[in-house]
Amino acid sequence: MGFSDIIPGVSGGTMALITGIYERLINGIKGLTDFIKPLFKFKIKKSFLSLKKIDFSLFIPLGLGILIAFGIGSLVIPFLLDNYTPFIYAFFFGLILASVKLVYNRIENSNWLDKSFVLVGFLIAFFIVGLTALNTTPSYLFIFVCGMIAITAMLLPGVSGSFMLLMLGQYKFMLESLRGFKLGYIASFIVGAVISLIISSRVLAYLLRKHHSKTMWFLIGLMIGALRLPFEKTIYSGIEWTILSGILIGVCLTVGMGLVWIIGKWER
């Protein structure tokens, strides 16, 4: 999830769906917000009473993995994207494409109304990934807003938080802030992300609980629509198309699909 969240066009939420932890993650975040929310109201006792709701067995290893990936990825991913763009995106195209079937297998008792939400999700994601990047000067307030937008996107399969930062013109700036330990901007981003996390996790948890089938079809639509970006990045990357480069891209795509197949077998 950490590596995928750094790459524009690839969603950490998609990785959570592929690995089968998405619903547990959303409900776990809701439990986490039950602990954080009272702290803003200085209700310390109520906050600590809600500690038992936190899924530590999920968040500790997941959080460590994401932090390590962020640390390594902020150094490695920009280099890979600059020098091996079509191969990286071909890998993730295969990963996301194959994962649609994996998510579809988790849907039960859906009707035609439920299935229609796949079109809604597709159109939203297809439109978002076609947006043009803004050119804005970073400020603490704007980075705070970017944190709110990015974390909501990170929770949604198919909508990339890093891609939203790219569209807001702050992707490279935030990577540089991480590398340079610019604590003011990092703190502004985190505060915005935490507030957004409290709101969006509760909305998603409610939708998964009350409208599970519709929500899952909508998420599948987001994933399919988001394929536009890795497809365009692979095809129109400026690479010199030869038999060798075509084979290498095909291999990367196949490896991505194969990884999902392995995860599906392991999950079963």
C-alpha positions in Angstrom: 0.0 0.0 0.0 2.8 2.4 0.8 4.7 1.9 -2.5 1.4 2.1 -4.5 0.3 5.3 -2.7 3.6 7.0 -3.8 3.0 6.2 -7.5 0.6 8.6 -9.2 -2.3 6.6 -10.7 -2.1 3.7 -8.4 -4.2 3.5 -5.2 -3.4 2.1 -1.9 -7.1 1.3 -1.6 -6.8 -1.0 -4.6 -3.9 -2.9 -2.9 -6.1 -3.2 0.2 -8.9 -4.7 -1.9 -6.5 -7.1 -3.7 -5.1 -8.4 -0.5 -8.6 -8.8 1.1 -8.1 -6.3 4.0 -10.1 -3.4 2.7 -13.3 -3.7 4.8 -11.3 -4.6 7.9 -9.1 -1.5 7.2 -12.1 0.9 6.8 -13.8 -0.5 10.0 -10.5 -0.4 11.8 -10.0 3.3 10.9 -13.5 4.0 12.1 -12.4 2.5 15.5 -9.3 4.6 15.4 -11.3 7.8 14.9 -13.4 6.8 17.9 -10.2 7.2 19.9 -9.0 10.4 18.2 -12.3 12.3 18.0 -12.8 12.8 21.8 -9.2 14.1 22.1 -10.2 17.2 20.1 -12.9 17.8 22.7 -10.4 17.1 25.6 -12.5 14.1 26.7 -9.4 12.1 27.7 -11.2 9.4 29.7 -13.7 8.7 26.9 -10.9 8.6 24.4 -8.9 5.9 26.3 -12.1 3.8 26.9 -12.3 3.5 23.1 -8.8 2.0 22.9 -10.2 -1.5 22.8 -11.9 -0.7 19.5 -8.6 -0.2 17.8 -7.4 -3.1 15.6 -3.8 -3.0 16.7 -3.1 -6.4 15.0 -3.8 -4.7 11.7 -2.5 -1.2 12.2 0.9 -2.0 13.7 2.3 -4.2 10.9 0.4 -2.3 8.2 1.6 1.1 9.5 5.2 -0.1 9.8 5.0 -1.4 6.2 3.6 1.8 4.9 6.2 4.0 6.7 9.1 1.9 5.5 7.7 2.0 1.9 7.3 5.8 2.2 10.9 6.1 3.3 12.3 3.9 0.6 9.8 5.0 -2.0 10.4 8.7 -1.7 14.0 8.0 -2.7 13.5 5.2 -5.3 10.1 5.7 -7.0 10.8 9.2 -8.6 13.9 7.6 -10.2 12.0 4.6 -11.5 9.2 6.8 -12.8 11.6 9.1 -14.6 13.7 6.3 -16.2 11.4 3.3 -16.5 7.9 4.9 -16.8 6.2 2.5 -19.2 7.5 -0.7 -17.4 6.3 0.5 -14.0 2.9 1.5 -15.2 2.5 -1.7 -17.3 3.1 -3.7 -14.1 0.4 -1.8 -12.3 -1.9 -1.9 -15.2 -1.7 -5.7 -15.0 -2.1 -5.6 -11.3 -5.2 -3.5 -11.3 -6.8 -5.3 -14.3 -6.5 -8.7 -12.7 -7.6 -7.5 -9.3 -11.1 -6.5 -10.7 -11.9 -10.3 -11.0 -10.6 -10.8 -7.4 -12.9 -8.1 -6.0 -15.8 -9.3 -8.1 -15.5 -12.7 -6.5 -16.3 -11.0 -3.1 -19.6 -9.6 -4.2 -22.8 -11.6 -3.2 -26.5 -11.1 -3.9 -26.3 -8.2 -6.3 -29.1 -7.1 -8.7 -29.0 -4.9 -11.8 -29.4 -1.7 -9.8 -26.3 -2.6 -7.8 -24.4 -3.4 -10.9 -25.2 0.0 -12.5 -23.0 1.6 -9.9 -20.0 0.2 -11.8 -20.7 2.8 -14.5 -20.9 5.6 -12.0 -17.5 4.6 -10.5 -16.0 4.2 -14.0 -17.0 7.6 -15.2 -15.8 9.4 -12.0 -12.3 7.7 -12.1 -12.0 8.1 -15.9 -12.7 11.9 -15.5 -10.4 12.4 -12.5 -7.4 10.8 -14.1 -7.9 13.0 -17.2 -7.6 16.3 -15.2 -4.8 18.8 -15.9 -2.3 19.6 -13.2 -2.7 22.9 -11.4 0.2 25.3 -10.9 -0.1 26.6 -7.4 2.3 28.0 -4.8 2.3 25.8 -1.6 1.2 27.3 1.7 0.5 25.7 5.0 -3.3 26.1 4.4 -3.2 24.7 0.9 -1.1 21.7 2.0 -3.6 21.1 4.8 -6.4 21.0 2.1 -4.1 18.7 -0.1 -3.8 16.3 2.9 -7.6 16.1 3.2 -8.1 15.4 -0.5 -5.2 12.9 -0.8 -6.2 10.8 2.2 -9.8 10.5 1.0 -8.5 9.4 -2.4 -6.0 6.9 -0.9 -9.0 5.1 0.8 -10.8 4.7 -2.5 -9.7 1.9 -4.8 -8.9 3.4 -8.3 -8.4 7.0 -7.1 -4.8 7.6 -6.3 -3.9 10.0 -3.5 -0.5 10.7 -5.1 -2.2 11.4 -8.4 -4.5 13.9 -6.7 -1.4 15.6 -5.2 0.0 15.6 -8.8 -3.1 17.3 -10.1 -2.9 19.8 -7.2 0.7 20.6 -8.2 2.1 19.4 -4.9 3.4 15.8 -5.6 7.1 16.6 -6.0 6.9 19.3 -3.3 5.6 16.8 -0.7 8.3 14.2 -1.7 10.9 16.9 -1.3 9.4 17.9 2.0 9.7 14.3 3.2 13.3 14.0 2.1 14.2 17.4 3.6 12.2 16.9 6.8 10.2 20.2 6.3 8.2 19.6 9.5 5.8 22.5 9.0 4.5 21.3 5.7 4.5 17.6 6.8 2.5 18.6 9.9 0.0 20.6 7.9 -0.5 17.6 5.6 -0.9 15.2 8.4 -3.5 17.3 10.3 -5.6 17.6 7.1 -5.2 13.9 6.5 -6.4 13.0 10.0 -9.5 15.2 9.9 -10.4 13.7 6.5 -9.7 10.2 7.8 -12.2 10.7 10.6 -15.0 11.8 8.1 -14.3 9.5 5.1 -13.8 6.3 7.1 -17.1 6.7 8.8 -18.9 7.3 5.5 -17.2 4.3 3.8 -17.9 2.1 6.8 -21.6 3.0 6.7 -21.8 2.4 3.0 -20.1 -1.0 3.3 -22.4 -2.0 6.1 -25.7 -0.7 4.7 -25.1 -0.9 0.9 -22.3 -3.5 0.5 -23.1 -4.7 -3.0 -23.6 -1.2 -4.5 -20.4 0.0 -2.8 -18.3 -2.9 -4.1 -19.6 -2.4 -7.7 -18.9 1.3 -7.4 -15.3 0.5 -6.2 -14.8 -1.9 -9.2 -15.9 0.9 -11.5 -13.3 3.2 -9.9 -10.6 0.6 -10.6 -11.6 0.1 -14.2 -11.9 3.8 -14.9 -8.5 4.4 -13.3 -6.8 2.1 -15.8 -6.8 5.1 -18.1 -3.7 6.6 -16.5 -1.4 3.5 -16.5 -2.5 2.7 -20.0 -1.7 6.2 -21.3 1.6 6.3 -19.3 2.6 3.0 -20.9 1.5 3.7 -24.5 2.4 7.4 -24.7 5.6 7.5 -22.5 7.8 8.4 -25.5 9.5 5.0 -25.4 11.0 3.7 -28.7 8.7 0.8 -29.5 10.8 -2.2 -30.6 10.2 -6.0 -30.3 12.3 -6.0 -27.1 10.6 -3.1 -25.4 7.2 -4.6 -26.3 8.2 -7.9 -24.8 9.5 -6.3 -21.6 6.2 -4.3 -21.2 4.3 -7.5 -21.8 6.4 -9.3 -19.2 5.8 -6.4 -16.6 2.0 -6.6 -17.3 2.0 -10.4 -17.0 4.0 -10.2 -13.7 1.4 -7.8 -12.3 -1.4 -10.1 -13.2 0.4 -13.1 -12.0 1.0 -11.5 -8.6 -2.7 -10.9 -8.2 -3.3 -14.6 -9.1 -0.8 -15.7 -6.4 -2.5 -13.4 -3.8 -5.9 -14.8 -4.7 -4.6 -18.4 -4.3 -2.9 -17.5 -1.0 -6.1 -15.7 0.3 -8.3 -18.8 -0.5 
